[in-house]
């Protein structure tokens, strides 16, 4: 139901859900960013899928000592299920790695990418970043 999706989506709080890398040089290689998500509800949230909007981006989920991934774009490798839960008040970290060389020499210029986290088929978080890719 639509209301259930909205309820689940408001259960996770993301510190700085958007990030701007600024200028990213292909010559200098990959850049990464950590996003922190907190379960602000009174219910445990099941985390089942993590995937990205582009093959140039990988994401890994970390909860306590457990690590899941890295995961990429659907259709470019398997989007494997995650069997993780986030208890009330607990936090998780998503590490996002962007490879500025993935699109080759034509991949210069402004980019924006998204990372999605799902709970039982509903999107519970969308993380985004942008960059200006230079040679």
C-alpha positions in Angstrom: 0.0 0.0 0.0 1.1 3.6 -0.6 0.8 4.6 3.0 3.0 1.7 4.2 5.7 2.8 1.7 5.6 6.3 3.0 5.8 5.1 6.6 8.8 2.9 5.9 10.6 5.7 4.1 10.3 8.1 7.0 11.8 5.5 9.4 15.4 6.0 8.2 17.2 9.3 8.6 20.2 10.0 6.4 22.8 12.5 7.4 23.7 14.5 4.3 21.9 12.3 1.7 23.5 14.4 -1.2 27.2 15.1 -1.7 29.2 17.1 -4.2 32.7 15.8 -4.9 33.5 18.9 -6.9 36.2 18.3 -9.5 37.2 14.6 -9.8 40.2 13.8 -11.9 40.2 10.6 -13.9 44.0 10.5 -13.5 43.7 10.4 -9.7 41.3 7.5 -9.7 38.4 6.5 -7.5 36.7 8.7 -4.9 34.5 7.5 -2.1 32.0 8.9 0.4 30.4 7.4 3.6 26.7 8.0 4.3 25.2 7.4 7.7 21.6 6.1 8.1 19.8 5.8 11.4 16.6 3.9 12.2 14.6 6.6 13.9 11.5 4.4 14.3 10.4 2.0 17.1 10.5 -0.9 14.7 13.2 -3.1 13.2 13.8 -2.4 9.5 14.7 -5.2 7.1 17.3 -4.1 4.6 17.1 -6.4 1.5 18.7 -4.6 -1.5 21.3 -2.0 -2.2 22.1 -0.9 -5.8 23.3 2.0 -7.9 22.1 4.0 -10.9 25.3 3.4 -12.9 28.0 0.8 -13.4 30.6 3.4 -12.5 29.4 3.4 -8.9 29.6 0.6 -6.2 28.0 0.6 -2.8 28.7 -1.4 0.3 26.5 -1.6 3.5 28.0 -1.9 6.9 26.1 -2.5 10.1 28.2 -3.1 13.2 30.8 -5.8 12.2 28.8 -7.0 9.2 29.5 -5.9 5.7 27.4 -6.5 2.6 28.5 -5.9 -1.0 29.9 -4.1 -2.9 26.8 -3.9 -5.1 26.4 -2.1 -8.4 23.9 -1.3 -11.1 21.2 -3.9 -11.9 22.0 -5.6 -15.2 25.7 -5.1 -14.7 26.2 -8.1 -12.4 23.8 -9.6 -9.9 21.8 -7.5 -7.5 22.1 -9.9 -4.6 19.7 -9.8 -1.7 20.9 -8.6 1.7 19.5 -10.3 4.8 20.2 -7.4 7.3 18.1 -5.7 9.9 18.5 -2.3 11.5 17.1 -2.1 15.0 15.5 1.0 16.5 18.1 3.7 17.2 20.8 1.8 15.3 22.9 3.2 12.5 24.3 1.8 9.3 26.9 3.1 6.9 26.9 3.0 3.2 30.2 3.4 1.5 29.9 4.6 -2.1 32.9 4.4 -4.5 32.8 6.3 -7.9 35.2 5.3 -10.7 35.7 8.4 -12.9 37.4 6.3 -15.6 34.5 3.9 -16.0 33.0 5.8 -19.0 36.4 6.3 -20.8 37.7 9.5 -22.2 34.2 10.6 -23.2 33.1 10.5 -19.6 34.3 14.0 -18.7 31.9 16.7 -17.5 29.1 16.9 -14.9 27.7 13.7 -13.6 25.1 12.8 -10.9 24.4 9.3 -9.6 22.0 7.7 -7.1 22.3 4.8 -4.7 19.1 3.0 -3.5 18.4 1.0 -0.4 15.2 -1.2 -0.3 13.2 -2.9 2.5 10.8 -5.6 1.3 10.5 -4.0 -2.1 10.0 -0.5 -0.9 12.7 2.2 -1.3 13.8 3.4 2.1 16.7 5.6 1.2 18.1 7.3 -1.8 21.7 8.7 -1.6 23.0 10.9 -4.3 26.3 12.5 -5.4 27.5 14.7 -8.2 30.9 15.6 -9.6 32.6 17.4 -12.4 34.8 14.8 -14.0 38.1 16.1 -15.5 40.8 14.2 -17.5 
